[in-house]
Amino acid sequence: MVKVLTFEVGINGLETKIWRKIEIADRRTLADLAYTILASFDSLAYHLYFIRYKNKIFDCWVCIEDDHSEVPPINAVITKLSSIGLKENDSMEMKYDTGSTTTFKIKYLGARDLENGNGRHYPYIVDGAGRGMIDDLCDFELKEIVDDIDQKGYSEHYFTPGYQRNMKYDYRKYNLKNDNALLKGAILEIKNSYEVGD
């Protein structure tokens, strides 16, 4: 029986302000979980990532990074979530972009049986807050921006999504319905970028 797994994911240092609760089928891979996180947190997904869980490194396998060579990496693209032995309340972390690193703190909340006919529903964002991340900005730099917005009550911060145009960044503007409407298309685009390439 396929299970639906629930994870709570937050940006390091901002776990109460920028976070998601994600449901995903256990037949999906660790890479699929990573793509869901990147899509829901507004990443452009053009940097490498890896997930650390129980002293194991699950790598995106595009290019094996030297930063975590203390243990041999495991291919996240072929590692099913059902195969890693998750226990309720287990924690893992995902690091994205080793140059300007954003760390995602991931907590496994538990599993339930997948209802018949709902397989295409997942992955799905159940709840969340905070607009997302900014590529090429470390999580601690993002925290400085969030703190500045909170202190002033408004945002003076801009970013360039896809290097197309300047947009104001205000982490308080998160729309759960829009996130889910765009999620599966964004995941597919990210998956193709990492696994198929040019």
QUIRA-V605438 format. One record per residue. N is the residue number from 0. RES is the residue in one small letter. SS is DSSP state (A for helix, B for strand, O for the rest). PSI is psi in radians with two decimals (999 if undefined). D_LAST is the distance of its C-alpha to the last C-alpha in Angstrom with 1 decimal. Layout:
BEGIN
n: [N N]
res: [RES RES]
ss: [SS SS]
psi: [PSI PSI]
d_last: [D_LAST D_LAST]
END
This chain:
BEGIN
n: [0 1 2 3 4 5 6 7 8 9 10 11 12 13 14 15 16 17 18 19 20 21 22 23 24 25 26 27 28 29 30 31 32 33 34 35 36 37 38 39 40 41 42 43 44 45 46 47 48 49 50 51 52 53 54 55 56 57 58 59 60 61 62 63 64 65 66 67 68 69 70 71 72 73 74 75 76 77 78 79 80 81 82 83 84 85 86 87 88 89 90 91 92 93 94 95 96 97 98 99 100 101 102 103 104 105 106 107 108 109 110 111 112 113 114 115 116 117 118 119 120 121 122 123 124 125 126 127 128 129 130 131 132 133 134 135 136 137 138 139 140 141 142 143 144 145 146 147 148 149 150 151 152 153 154 155 156 157 158 159 160 161 162 163 164 165 166 167 168 169 170 171 172 173 174 175 176 177 178 179 180 181 182 183 184 185 186 187 188 189 190 191 192 193 194 195 196 197]
res: [m v k v l t f e v g i n g l e t k i w r k i e i a d r r t l a d l a y t i l a s f d s l a y h l y f i r y k n k i f d c w v c i e d d h s e v p p i n a v i t k l s s i g l k e n d s m e m k y d t g s t t t f k i k y l g a r d l e n g n g r h y p y i v d g a g r g m i d d l c d f e l k e i v d d i d q k g y s e h y f t p g y q r n m k y d y r k y n l k n d n a l l k g a i l e i k n s y e v g d]
ss: [O O B B B B B B B B B O O O O O O O B B B B B B B O O O B A A A A A A A A A A A O O O O O O O O B B B B B O O B B B B O O O O O O O O O O O O O O B B A A A O B A A A O O O O O O O B B B B B B O O O O O B B B B B B B B B B B B O O O O O A A A O O B B B B B B O O O O O O O O O A A A A A A A A A A A A A A O O O O O B B B A A A O O B B B O O O O O O O A A A A A A A A A A A A A A A A A A A A O O O]
psi: [2.25 2.42 2.62 2.12 2.50 2.27 2.49 2.24 2.28 2.67 2.33 2.21 -0.20 0.45 -0.42 -0.13 -0.60 1.75 2.83 2.60 2.05 2.35 2.35 2.50 2.52 -0.18 -0.18 2.91 2.94 -0.59 -0.71 -0.67 -0.75 -0.76 -0.66 -0.74 -0.88 -0.71 -0.80 -0.47 0.32 0.43 2.59 -0.23 0.82 0.23 2.96 2.80 2.80 2.73 2.29 2.20 2.15 0.90 0.33 2.57 2.14 1.96 2.67 -0.29 0.24 -0.77 2.03 2.13 2.58 -0.35 -0.45 0.67 0.02 -0.37 2.55 2.28 2.69 2.48 1.94 -0.43 -0.48 0.12 1.92 2.51 -0.57 -0.26 -0.08 0.00 0.71 2.41 2.53 2.36 0.11 2.59 2.60 2.98 2.60 2.24 2.26 2.23 1.68 -0.13 -0.87 1.36 2.28 2.17 2.26 2.21 2.19 2.23 2.26 2.12 -0.31 -3.08 2.76 2.85 2.47 2.21 2.48 2.35 -0.07 0.18 -0.58 -0.15 -0.49 2.63 2.76 2.48 2.00 -0.66 2.90 3.06 2.70 2.33 -0.75 -2.79 3.07 2.13 2.63 0.38 2.22 2.75 -0.61 -0.51 -0.67 -0.68 -0.67 -0.70 -0.79 -0.78 -0.69 -0.74 -0.77 -0.70 -0.75 -0.47 0.04 2.93 2.42 0.32 2.35 2.71 2.92 1.62 2.04 0.31 0.56 -0.85 2.82 2.37 2.52 2.37 2.08 1.85 -0.38 -0.21 1.45 2.34 1.86 -0.74 -0.80 -0.67 -0.86 -0.60 -0.61 -0.17 -0.93 -0.66 -0.73 -0.70 -0.78 -0.74 -0.77 -0.76 -0.82 -0.65 -0.77 -0.72 -0.42 -0.81 -2.88 999]
d_last: [36.3 33.1 33.6 32.4 31.9 32.6 31.2 32.3 29.8 30.7 29.4 31.5 34.7 34.1 34.5 37.2 35.5 31.7 31.3 30.2 31.7 29.1 29.8 27.4 28.2 28.8 26.8 23.6 22.0 22.3 18.6 19.4 22.2 20.1 17.7 20.9 22.3 19.5 19.4 23.2 23.7 21.5 18.9 15.8 14.3 12.4 14.7 15.6 18.4 21.1 24.1 27.5 30.0 33.3 32.5 29.3 25.8 23.0 19.8 16.2 15.6 12.4 14.9 18.6 20.5 23.9 25.4 26.4 27.2 30.7 29.6 27.1 24.1 23.5 20.2 20.0 17.5 20.3 23.3 25.1 27.1 30.2 30.1 30.5 34.1 34.0 37.5 38.5 38.3 36.0 33.9 30.5 28.3 24.7 23.6 20.6 19.7 22.1 22.7 23.9 24.4 25.0 26.8 27.2 30.4 30.2 33.4 33.7 36.4 36.9 36.2 37.7 37.4 34.8 36.9 36.6 34.4 32.5 29.5 27.1 28.6 26.9 25.4 27.7 29.0 32.8 33.8 32.7 33.5 31.9 29.0 26.5 25.0 23.8 20.7 21.7 25.2 27.0 28.8 32.2 31.3 30.4 33.8 35.5 34.1 35.2 38.6 39.0 38.3 40.8 43.4 43.2 42.6 39.9 36.6 36.2 32.6 29.6 25.8 22.8 20.4 17.0 19.1 20.4 24.1 26.6 27.7 30.6 29.9 32.7 32.0 34.9 33.1 31.4 31.5 31.2 31.2 28.3 26.3 26.8 26.2 22.6 21.9 20.5 18.0 16.9 16.7 14.5 12.0 12.3 12.2 9.0 7.4 9.5 9.7 6.8 3.8 0.0]
END
